[in-house]
Amino acid sequence: MTQQYPMPYPVPYRPPQPVPPRYRPLKKIAIVSIALMGLTSVAAVVQAALMWSAYDEVKRFVYGLLSEEEVDRAVGSIAGSGPLLNLVGYLLMGTAIAFLIWLWQARENTEFLHSPLAPRPVVQDRPPHRHASGWIVGAWFCPFIQFWYPLQIVQDVTAASEPPDERGASERGPMRTLLYGWWATWTGFWVILVGGGGLAFLAFIVWIVRLIDAADTADATGDYVDIYDLQDFMVRVALAVTIGFTVATLFLIVAAVAASLLLLRVTQWQHGQATMPPAGAIAPPPEPPQYAPRYHSPGPTFPTYGPHQR
């Protein structure tokens, strides 16, 4: 005979509770982002200066005016500037990672500031964000969307971080200038860097094709190969690349300054609201002391009559 045990008491199902939002200080990651922006700008300036200093040698190299020793020195100079150009790319990558971490945490902090857990929950008429949190990273890599989604995400984070006494500051004045100035220069930097690099590569391919066609034509006719026009074409391409990188560097500097000021402002706004004491914890101002009059003059007195007096 087997012993039967009573059935355990059924435990009611409790759905998993959402994790409440919490505040994350942004000061450290903001400082790291600003430092990386500064280092990237400095490296880009040095790279642009090296490109301008090597332009004359590149031009002489294209026209075949360099000796063998000068060619070796020019090749060594170009090879030496390669690691610096790679350094600019690495710094850009590190800056992007640090900025995205700051933006993600700033977005989460706005959820905290708009929740009942905040010392003074912020109430707004419109939803604080137009896009889901996943777009914080994905918006920068999706074609075409990357030209306006990141700006909208940063705009929403900035608007949701405004303190109550500065409502609407992100849509006017200096903050609006910082937002649109940062985005215009950052977009211009990437358009010049990517588009200009692609055009330079296509120009090099066209130069190779034209050089081969000229050589084939000279072999067929037995004439001398005149490549002066091709040399002049490559010199113009080198000059265009140098000018384009210089303009892109100027855009990068302006974008770094605007982004740094924007990061500092939003970080200050969020920190001020997160560390603000609750409304009930603020003691009312003391009432002014009441002073008794120095001299008291009694008013006029009137005779009183009892019930038996008439």
ABEGO torsion letter per residue (X at the ends): XBBBBBBBBBBBBBBBBBBBBBBBBAAAAAAAAAAAAAAAAAAAAAAAAAAAAAAAAAAAAAAGABBAAAAAAAAAAAAAAAAAAAAAAAAAAAAAAAAAAAAAAAAAAAAAAABAABABBBBBABBABABBAAAAAAAAABBGAAAAAAAAAAAAAAAAABBAAABGAAABEAAAAAAAAAAAAAAAAAAAAAAAAAAAAAAAAAAAAAAAAAAAAAAAAGBBBBAAAAAAAAAAAAAAAAAAAAAAAAAAAAAAAAAAAAAAAAAAAAAAAAABBBAAABBBBBBBBBBBBABBBBBBBBBBBBAABX
